[in-house]
């Protein structure tokens, strides 16, 4: 399994253990469930969605996606015109 896929599966598992899901995060943020899944899989970036997933788990986004929030540039780059 690819590292991004493994990371996505770990996030889903942690959300299940916390009594939540990617779909629940999507409902709370008012976005499509597929959008949250795409962000979790690493195919798209959204600081708001990353923060929403992390908040459900009681951690910071950098703990879930360290490669996206690596030093020295801790601000994620936006690619395209998405959320």
N, C-alpha and C positions, 0 to 999 in steps of 0.2 A: 504494500500500500504506500502511496506517495506521502511525503511528510505533511503537505497541506491537507490531504484527505484524512490522515490520522489525527491531525490537530482539530479538524472539523468534527470528527467522530467523538473526540474527547470533550469538546465543547457541548455537543448534544447530550452526551452521557452526564456531564456535570449539571446541565440544566435539568435533566430528568431527575437526578438525585436531589436537586433543589426544589422539585415540584413544579417545574416550569418547562418550557419548550421554545424552540425558535419561533413557532407560530404564535405563542403567547407574547413574545417580545414584539413581533410584527404588529399584533393587535394593539398593544400598548403604545407603540410609536406611530400607528396609523399608516403603515406601509404594507406592501404585499409580502407575504411569507417567502416568496421566491427571492425577493430582494434581500431579506435577512439571511437566507441560506447562501446566496451568492457572496455576501460579505463574509460570512463565517467560513466559507470555502476558500476565501482569499482571491476570488476572481474580480471583486470590486472593492472599493474603499468607501467607507462612510464613517466619519468620526462619531456621528450621532448614533448610528446602529451599533458600532463597536462599543461605545459607552453604555448603550442600553443592555447589551448582552453581558458585559462585564458587571454592571450594577446588579443584575439578577444573581450573579455569582458572588457578589461582595468583594470583587477585586478590581484592579485598574485594568484598562485595556492593554497596557504594556505587558501584563502578566500572561494574557491570552495570546497576544501577537507580538512577541518581543522583536521580531524582525521588522515589523512596521514602525516600531517606536524606539529604534536603536539610537544610541548616542553617536555623534554629538548632536545630530539633528533630530530632536524629539518631536517635532511637529510633522505629522504625516503630510505627504504630498497629495494633492488632488489630481486625479486623472480624469479628464472629461468633465461633463457638466452634471454629474449625478448628485444624489443626496449626500 
